[in-house]
């Protein structure tokens, strides 16, 4: 080989990046994260739906059969509305799942959209504790329960509000990790 040919080969090797992204491995990692996020999303949605509808039906059966506590009826209606809203949002999310393409960037966008939805749902669950707690306290007050019951319920709702904040922060951290991964993928593959 002549020196010019060797020089050309050497220069072409030097112009290649030091590392290349293994798209297949990265795609599998994105799909694994997507499965993880979708699993938690499904469990969260179904649990919230079950708890809201179950609590509402229990309250309606107890209230309509034994007492006419207006706050309990309002609480039951509130829980039915909350559960219905979650069912509607789940329907919208499932209907929109097919709008993402199956490329690497499409999959990361889809995973990020699920994670963002999970954060919003977690915020809803946290803020929903305030009207639910207020209606529960009003119902207990109307039924003439002792102040110890009221204090215990207040403590329970404060602890659940704090726990919901902790849960939300976990979901926000996961979403931020996905946003960081999306940014790296977009920088590495700008043309796609």
C-alpha positions as CSV (number, residue, x, y, z in Angstrom):
1,X,0.0,0.0,0.0
2,X,1.1,3.4,-0.7
3,X,1.4,6.1,1.9
4,X,-1.5,8.2,0.4
5,X,-3.8,5.2,0.7
6,X,-2.8,4.5,4.3
7,X,-3.2,8.2,5.1
8,X,-6.7,8.2,3.6
9,X,-7.8,5.1,5.6
10,X,-6.4,6.6,8.8
11,X,-8.1,9.9,8.2
12,X,-11.5,8.2,7.5
13,X,-11.1,6.2,10.7
14,X,-10.3,9.4,12.7
15,X,-13.4,11.2,11.4
16,X,-15.7,8.5,12.9
17,X,-17.0,9.2,16.3
18,X,-15.3,7.6,19.3
19,X,-18.3,5.7,20.2
20,X,-21.5,4.8,18.4
21,X,-24.9,4.3,20.0
22,X,-26.2,0.7,19.9
23,X,-29.7,1.4,18.9
24,X,-31.0,-2.1,19.4
25,X,-29.8,-2.1,23.1
26,X,-31.2,1.4,23.6
27,X,-34.5,0.4,22.0
28,X,-34.8,-2.6,24.4
29,X,-34.0,-0.4,27.4
30,X,-36.7,2.1,26.4
31,X,-39.2,-0.7,25.9
32,X,-38.3,-2.1,29.3
33,X,-38.9,1.3,30.9
34,X,-42.1,1.7,29.0
35,X,-43.4,-1.7,30.4
36,X,-42.5,-0.6,33.9
37,X,-44.2,2.8,33.6
38,X,-47.3,1.2,31.9
39,X,-47.6,-1.4,34.7
40,X,-47.5,1.3,37.4
41,X,-49.9,3.4,35.5
42,X,-52.4,0.6,35.1
43,X,-52.2,-0.4,38.7
44,X,-52.6,3.2,39.8
45,X,-55.6,3.8,37.6
46,X,-57.4,0.6,38.5
47,X,-56.7,1.1,42.2
48,X,-58.1,4.7,42.1
49,X,-61.2,3.6,40.2
50,X,-61.8,0.7,42.5
51,X,-61.3,2.8,45.7
52,X,-63.5,5.7,44.5
53,X,-66.4,3.6,43.2
54,X,-66.2,1.1,46.1
55,X,-66.2,3.9,48.7
56,X,-69.0,5.7,46.9
57,X,-71.2,2.6,46.7
58,X,-70.5,1.7,50.4
59,X,-71.3,5.3,51.5
60,X,-74.5,5.3,49.5
61,X,-75.7,2.0,50.8
62,X,-75.0,3.0,54.4
63,X,-76.4,6.5,54.1
64,X,-79.5,5.8,52.2
65,X,-80.4,2.9,54.4
66,X,-79.8,4.2,57.9
67,X,-79.3,8.0,58.0
68,X,-79.8,11.1,55.9
69,X,-76.4,12.6,56.5
70,X,-76.2,15.1,53.6
71,X,-72.4,15.3,53.8
72,X,-72.0,11.6,53.3
73,X,-74.3,11.7,50.2
74,X,-72.3,14.6,48.8
75,X,-69.0,12.7,49.6
76,X,-70.4,9.6,47.8
77,X,-71.3,11.7,44.8
78,X,-67.9,13.4,44.8
79,X,-66.2,9.9,44.9
80,X,-68.5,8.8,42.0
81,X,-67.5,11.8,40.0
82,X,-63.8,11.4,40.8
83,X,-63.9,7.7,39.7
84,X,-65.8,8.6,36.5
85,X,-63.2,11.2,35.7
86,X,-60.4,8.7,36.1
87,X,-62.3,6.2,33.9
88,X,-62.7,8.9,31.2
89,X,-59.0,9.9,31.4
90,X,-58.0,6.2,31.2
91,X,-60.2,5.9,28.1
92,X,-58.5,8.9,26.5
93,X,-55.1,7.7,27.3
94,X,-55.7,4.2,25.9
95,X,-57.2,5.8,22.7
96,X,-54.2,8.0,22.2
97,X,-51.6,5.1,22.7
98,X,-51.6,4.3,19.0
99,X,-50.6,7.7,17.7
100,X,-46.9,7.1,18.5
101,X,-44.7,5.4,15.9
102,X,-42.6,2.4,16.8
103,X,-39.2,4.1,16.2
104,X,-36.8,4.7,19.1
105,X,-37.9,8.3,19.4
106,X,-41.6,7.4,19.1
107,X,-41.2,4.9,21.9
108,X,-39.4,7.3,24.2
109,X,-42.1,10.0,23.4
110,X,-44.8,7.4,24.2
111,X,-43.1,6.4,27.5
112,X,-42.7,10.0,28.4
113,X,-46.3,10.8,27.7
114,X,-47.4,7.9,30.1
115,X,-45.0,9.1,32.8
116,X,-46.4,12.7,32.5
117,X,-49.9,11.3,32.7
118,X,-48.9,9.3,35.8
119,X,-47.6,12.5,37.4
120,X,-50.8,14.3,36.7
121,X,-52.9,11.5,38.1
122,X,-50.8,11.4,41.2
123,X,-51.3,15.2,41.7
124,X,-55.0,14.6,41.3
125,X,-55.0,11.9,43.9
126,X,-53.1,14.1,46.3
127,X,-55.3,17.2,45.8
128,X,-58.5,15.1,45.9
129,X,-57.6,14.2,49.5
130,X,-58.5,17.8,50.5
131,X,-62.2,17.8,49.5
132,X,-62.6,14.2,50.5
133,X,-61.2,14.9,53.9
134,X,-63.3,18.0,54.4
135,X,-66.5,16.2,53.4
136,X,-65.5,13.3,55.7
137,X,-64.9,15.6,58.6
138,X,-68.2,17.4,58.0
139,X,-70.1,14.1,57.9
140,X,-68.5,13.0,61.1
141,X,-69.3,16.4,62.7
142,X,-72.9,16.1,61.6
143,X,-73.2,12.6,63.0
144,X,-72.1,13.8,66.4
145,X,-68.9,11.8,66.6
146,X,-66.4,12.7,69.4
147,X,-63.5,15.1,68.9
148,X,-61.2,12.1,69.1
149,X,-62.7,10.7,65.9
150,X,-62.2,14.0,64.2
151,X,-58.6,14.3,65.3
152,X,-57.9,10.7,64.2
153,X,-59.4,11.4,60.7
154,X,-57.5,14.7,60.4
155,X,-54.3,12.9,61.2
156,X,-55.1,10.1,58.7
157,X,-55.7,12.6,55.9
158,X,-52.6,14.6,56.8
159,X,-50.5,11.5,56.7
160,X,-52.1,10.4,53.4
161,X,-51.5,13.8,51.9
162,X,-47.8,13.6,52.9
163,X,-47.5,10.1,51.5
164,X,-49.2,11.2,48.3
165,X,-46.6,14.0,48.0
166,X,-43.8,11.4,48.4
167,X,-45.3,9.2,45.8
168,X,-45.7,12.1,43.4
169,X,-42.0,13.1,43.9
170,X,-41.0,9.5,42.9
171,X,-43.1,9.8,39.7
172,X,-41.7,13.2,38.9
173,X,-38.1,11.9,39.3
174,X,-38.9,9.0,36.9
175,X,-40.4,11.4,34.4
176,X,-37.3,13.7,34.7
177,X,-35.0,10.7,34.0
178,X,-37.1,9.9,30.9
179,X,-36.9,13.5,29.7
180,X,-33.1,13.4,30.2
181,X,-32.9,10.2,28.2
182,X,-35.1,11.7,25.4
183,X,-32.9,14.7,25.3
184,X,-29.8,12.5,24.8
185,X,-31.5,10.5,22.1
186,X,-32.6,13.6,20.3
187,X,-29.1,15.0,20.4
188,X,-27.6,11.7,19.2
189,X,-30.1,11.3,16.4
190,X,-31.2,14.7,15.2
191,X,-32.3,13.7,11.8
192,X,-34.9,11.2,12.8
